[in-house]
Amino acid sequence: MKKIIMSTIAVSAVFFTLTSCKTDFDTDVKDIPVTKGEADFSRYISMGNSLTAGYRDGALYSSGQSESYPSMIAGQMQLAGGGAFKQPMMPNDVGGFIGIPGFSGKLTLQMVNGSPTPVESAPAAALDIIAAGGPYQNMGVPGARVAHLLADGYGNPAGLNPAAPTANPYFVRFASSATTSVVKDALKQDPTFISLWIGNNDVLLYATSGGADPNAPITPVDGAVGVGFTNTYAYLVDQLFPAGTKRKGIIANIPTVTNVPYFTRVPAMPLTGLTDAQVTQLNGGYAQYNAGLLQAKTLGAINDAEYQKRLIKFTAGAVANGAVIVDKDLATVPGLPKYRQTTSKDLILLPASKVLTPQAGGGTSVPLDDKYVLTEAETAKVLAATTSYNAAIKKAATDKNLAFVDMDAKMKELNSQSGILWDGVKYTAAFVTGGAFSLDGVHLTGRGYGIVANEFIKTINARYGSTLPQVNPNKYSGVTFP
């Protein structure tokens, strides 16, 4: 629940694979007169979470907001009668909130011990209230789940109590009142066209915590409005597009976590090239644990499959060794910690790269905490929820006859070996060097948001007969290298 033109030119030359001038957005209409088709773009509002707000590099900051995908779409809509599009701009280009825990400034790439490393910035300013400058048409709220868009008081400053938060500081900034909801503030503007991309955080917050944060559960698929994803999402869409409305819109599904660098950057079996001496030392360090494991098997406390699963054994040479982790889902055996080594079906999260070092001993002499790993069992829960969520989103689009963007498919394409081409520049889901994802490994760069904007525009044109031209992702910013 995020870059400067100087560096993007160099990055293109050094890190992006340049091929022919082929572009993967073959349905562009740049040579056709711009028309609105059946749609009315005069009052366009975008709704969603951090992806909609323009969040990147672990924060919301002004230059990132300027390259949000809704602002790109709005610029093209203005060529076909679209109106003004105002965003609740942050007061600086660093982001974060002084005095509110958990809201640091943006990540920047710096040289640390000879290697380019994302480094967190201190927050640059206290929370500012800018409701008087509204209304705002970009209503993306970082951290929001589906139910949050419907929640009265989600922008109430009194709800920012860290012990039991009921409000979101990003919505507190621009909410029209302490009692309103995101949906109510959107509908006050009587929008003629709405884009909606929401649902990621209903599963992503669980996934990015490695399933370890009790305050970030997966939203149940079923349940009443405000509890279950399916009914809450359907109710949200019904509020935005009630029966008989002439309002048009577009909604998007959510990406699968296995296509996002935060979950793919660190190999699941990250330890290779161990020497005989290292293996002897490491295996010796777990000798007592392994002996206890063998005793538990001998006494019948665990079966052989469980024994083999939990046995810690490192191998020297060109062999990929799993990292030692704490897996809370392992069976409880008195006197034994819940240790095992990762397999190819686990996902080691991006923050683990800071502790998977010889100095820190993470994954070797020191088991990785649960928060650093999305285990195979946890990943299965995430994938099952995502599949169900996306079915509900597609059904809502069909029921309301809205345009539907398959962003899950687009992110899979981005994560493929071929990636996505625009005017000879290849974009992939590779961390930093792929050009599309920012330093937090979840949110996109300006160029990545350009890819998203084009997918929305292409789908709007196909559904409503408009001829909005696509944007050029290459003109937006990527990752700034030191």
Disulfide bonds with the S-S distance in Angstrom:
none
